[in-house]
């Protein structure tokens, strides 16, 4: 790959961002707000039946609702050709809420995974030791750690010098080198370490469930569904976002140094797509509430069973009645046409 002969790199076309992100944000706002409200109602109704993870699920829902409440302002921003009219203080609050939701979600998903691991693999050791008080204390610790991680982001400029009409999701070119270092450290502590913990937990859980013949089938289904949900979340939402956020920051530094490649535009577009995908976690997270709810799983199983029985009965009626309908149609035609003459 050879560099282009530019003393100054060409500007990236921002039209894709201004069309793509508002569309995604509107969909996430509608789906995320309604799904989280319904999910939190489910948590409230099944509070005692969900066990000790209900505190983490509740915090996950609060983080999601906090984020989706900011989306209308971002829709307005990108739809207005990236013109921010709400002031720089509110801009930083908006970006803070996004990061709070993102890393709070990862933190509470990690806690849910750890609780599942302890409850299945070390059942006797933790029996009676894990309670609501401990869950509340751990939740407070998660919020504190997330807050400490994302607080430095508030000190980076989000608008061009002598202007307040921008609201960057990272920072200006002036601070981009420092921001990349911060972003890499942030990625390791806020994403990579929790991901490793989750992989180790569910890897061991799968081995244990596969080797134990006396494990409840509902528990196996619930763990399998949770593993699938987390795989989708991390594969679609979290992993691509962290990769391309740091790649895009690096390309901005290279462009400032006069190094230009055609692939930079593709990295930029991929980063914008990943920004849209990562906010989908607010719409997908409510499924975690339902997977953690035994009552909902039983209700869903019964509904599915009833639907299959109804479909089989309907199919039987259609098959049974079809010959009668054909004979009836033939009789009607004969009455209409009358007897045929020889």
Secondary structure, DSSP 8 states (H G I E B T S, - for coil): ------SS------HHHHHHHHHHHHHHHHHHHHHHHHHHHHHHHTTTTSGGGHHHHHHHHHHHHHHHTTHHHHHHHHHTTS---S-HHHHHHHHHHHHHHHHHHHHHHHHHHHHHHHHHHSHHHHTTT--HHHHHHHHHHHHHHHHHHHHGGGGS--S-TT--S---SS--GGGHHHHHHHHHHHHIIIIIHHHHHHHHHHHHHHHHHHH-TTS-HHHHHHHHHHHHHHHHIIIIIIHHHHHHHHHHHHHHHHHHTT---THHHHHHHHHHHHHHHHTTHHHHTHHHHHHT-HHHHHHHHHHHHHHHHHHHHHHHHHHHHHHHHHHHHHHHHHHHH-----
